[in-house]
């Protein structure tokens, strides 16, 4: 047993075994991280998911589960899809603004006459 229990074992009020599947991904210094995941998915489902994922991918899986749970708690109706929708909308607005500025620059640059002719004069005119 570890002297310091992970956030999952603290939340579940149990001993933290040395081979605890939650310990590497839900440290004791961040209890809210596991609380969100537990509220949305449940501890046994999270354990099954992490157990089914290859060891090298578990950290990313735990991060994804946490982010999806966080989004679902923030926006119970839309969850992550709501966040993606907002980001797409912001991207579309930025692309429209960029196109507008490019068109304005092109319009202004076509209306300006150069002050000096950048082409050098042929030698017989000098």
C-alpha positions as CSV (number, residue, x, y, z in Angstrom):
1,X,0.0,0.0,0.0
2,X,1.2,3.5,-0.8
3,X,1.6,5.9,2.1
4,X,-0.1,8.5,-0.2
5,X,-3.3,7.4,-1.8
6,X,-4.1,8.6,-5.3
7,X,-7.1,11.0,-5.9
8,X,-9.2,8.0,-7.0
9,X,-8.6,5.9,-3.9
10,X,-9.1,8.9,-1.7
11,X,-12.4,9.7,-3.4
12,X,-13.5,6.1,-3.2
13,X,-12.3,5.9,0.4
14,X,-10.2,2.8,-0.1
15,X,-6.6,1.7,0.2
16,X,-4.4,2.5,-2.8
17,X,-2.7,-0.7,-3.9
18,X,0.8,-0.6,-5.4
19,X,-0.6,-1.6,-8.8
20,X,-3.5,0.9,-8.7
21,X,-4.5,1.7,-12.3
22,X,-5.6,5.2,-11.3
23,X,-2.5,6.3,-9.4
24,X,-0.3,7.5,-12.4
25,X,-3.2,9.5,-14.0
26,X,-5.1,10.9,-11.0
27,X,-2.5,12.1,-8.5
28,X,-3.5,13.0,-4.9
29,X,-2.8,16.7,-5.4
30,X,-5.6,17.1,-8.0
31,X,-8.7,15.5,-6.5
32,X,-11.2,17.4,-8.7
33,X,-9.8,15.7,-11.8
34,X,-10.9,12.3,-10.7
35,X,-14.2,13.6,-9.2
36,X,-15.2,14.9,-12.6
37,X,-14.3,11.6,-14.4
38,X,-16.0,9.6,-11.7
39,X,-19.2,11.7,-11.8
40,X,-19.6,11.2,-15.6
41,X,-18.2,7.7,-16.2
42,X,-18.0,6.0,-12.9
43,X,-14.8,4.5,-11.4
44,X,-15.3,0.9,-12.7
45,X,-15.9,2.1,-16.2
46,X,-12.8,4.3,-16.1
47,X,-10.8,1.4,-14.8
48,X,-12.1,-0.9,-17.6
49,X,-11.3,1.8,-20.2
50,X,-7.8,2.3,-18.9
51,X,-7.2,-1.4,-18.6
52,X,-8.2,-1.9,-22.3
53,X,-5.9,0.8,-23.6
54,X,-2.2,0.0,-24.2
55,X,0.0,1.3,-21.3
56,X,1.8,3.8,-23.6
57,X,-1.6,5.4,-24.5
58,X,-3.2,5.5,-21.0
59,X,-2.0,8.9,-20.1
60,X,-3.6,10.4,-23.2
61,X,-6.8,8.3,-22.5
62,X,-7.0,9.6,-18.9
63,X,-6.5,13.2,-20.2
64,X,-9.2,12.7,-22.8
65,X,-11.6,11.2,-20.2
66,X,-11.0,14.2,-17.9
67,X,-11.5,16.8,-20.7
68,X,-14.7,15.2,-21.9
69,X,-16.0,15.0,-18.3
70,X,-15.0,18.6,-17.7
71,X,-16.8,19.7,-20.8
72,X,-19.9,17.7,-19.9
73,X,-20.0,19.2,-16.5
74,X,-19.6,22.7,-17.9
75,X,-22.2,22.2,-20.6
76,X,-24.5,19.2,-19.7
77,X,-26.4,19.5,-23.0
78,X,-23.7,19.7,-25.6
79,X,-20.5,18.7,-23.8
80,X,-17.4,18.6,-26.1
81,X,-19.5,19.0,-29.2
82,X,-20.5,22.4,-27.8
83,X,-16.9,23.4,-27.4
84,X,-16.0,22.2,-30.9
85,X,-19.0,24.2,-32.3
86,X,-17.8,27.4,-30.5
87,X,-14.3,26.9,-31.8
88,X,-15.5,26.4,-35.4
89,X,-17.6,29.5,-35.1
90,X,-14.6,31.5,-33.9
91,X,-12.5,30.1,-36.8
92,X,-15.1,31.0,-39.4
93,X,-15.3,34.6,-38.0
94,X,-11.5,34.9,-38.1
95,X,-11.3,33.6,-41.7
96,X,-14.0,36.1,-42.7
97,X,-12.1,39.0,-41.0
98,X,-8.9,37.9,-42.7
99,X,-10.6,37.8,-46.1
100,X,-12.1,41.3,-45.5
101,X,-8.8,42.8,-44.5
102,X,-7.0,41.2,-47.5
103,X,-9.7,42.6,-49.9
104,X,-9.3,46.1,-48.3
105,X,-5.5,45.9,-48.7
106,X,-5.8,44.8,-52.3
107,X,-8.3,47.6,-53.0
108,X,-6.1,50.2,-51.4
109,X,-2.9,49.1,-53.1
110,X,-4.5,49.1,-56.5
111,X,-5.6,52.7,-56.0
112,X,-2.2,54.1,-55.0
113,X,0.1,55.4,-57.8
114,X,3.8,54.9,-57.2
115,X,5.7,58.1,-56.3
116,X,8.8,57.1,-58.3
117,X,9.1,54.7,-61.2
118,X,11.0,51.8,-59.8
119,X,12.4,50.9,-63.3
120,X,15.7,52.5,-64.1
121,X,16.0,54.7,-67.2
122,X,17.7,53.2,-70.3
123,X,21.3,54.5,-70.7
124,X,20.5,56.6,-73.9
125,X,18.0,58.7,-71.9
126,X,20.5,59.8,-69.3
